[in-house]
Amino acid sequence: MAKFTLIKPLVFKRQNIFRLALIIAILVVSYLVFSKPNYPQNIPNLDKVGHFGSFFGLSFLVYFAFKPKWYLVAAAMAATPYLLS
């Protein structure tokens, strides 16, 4: 007799954990980017450090969540300035 189940057991794969972390990070970064800060910025250009850190963290999570091929990453990076202009 074959055993049928309607619900698959929850499996925590490393790639799925990175995907979940990516979703959470996108929500947190989006909230921080679109919310208006209610504190003074005493250090000039501190927002640039925040942008660098958030983009580094998001790119790290995207890489480990989807494991893209190197040539796709290179093509996307090369096409980005043309698509944004």
N, C-alpha and C positions, 0 to 999 in steps of 0.2 A: 504494500500500500504506500502511495506517495503521501507525504506530509505537506499540507498546504498551510501557509500562514499569510494573513492579510497585512500584517505589520512587520516590516523588516527590522531586525535588531539594530540599534544605534551603534555605528562603528566610528570610532575616532581615529581617522587617518591623519597623518601629519599635514597633508595638503588641505584637508577640510578644516583643520584648526587654523591654518593660515588664512583661509578664505573667510572664516568667521571673524578673525582678528582684523582682516581688511575691511569688512563691512562696518565693524565697530569703529575702526580708525577713520573711515570716510565720514561717518556720522559725527565723530568728535571734531575732526578738522573742519568740516562744514559748519558746525555750530560756532567754532572759534573764529572762523573767517567771516561769517555773516553777522555775528553779534557785535554790538557796539561796545568797545571797552569803556568802563567807567572809572578808569584809573589813569594817572598821568604817566607818560613814558619818559623817565628820567635819563635813560641811556639812548643816545641817538642811533637810529638804524637797528634797533633791537628786533623790529618786525622782520628784517631780512634774515636774521638768525632763526627766527621762528619758521619762516618760509622754507629755509634750507633744511631745517630739521624735519618739518612735516613732509616735504617732498622726498627726502631721503627715506623716511619711515614708510611712506606709501609705496615708493618704488621697491623697497625691500620686501614688503608684504606682497605686492603684485608678482614679483619674481618667484617667490616661494609658493604662492597660491596657485600659479598657473604654469610655471616652468616653461616659458616661451623659448623658442629656438633663437639663437644669437642673431641670425640674419633678419628675423622679424623685428627684433628689438632695434637693430641698426637701421632698418628701413623706417620704422616708426620715429626714431629719433631724427633721422635725416628729413623726414616729411613734416615734422612738427612746425618748424619756422615758416614753411610755405603755407601750411594750413591755417596758421594763426594770423598771417598778414593779409 
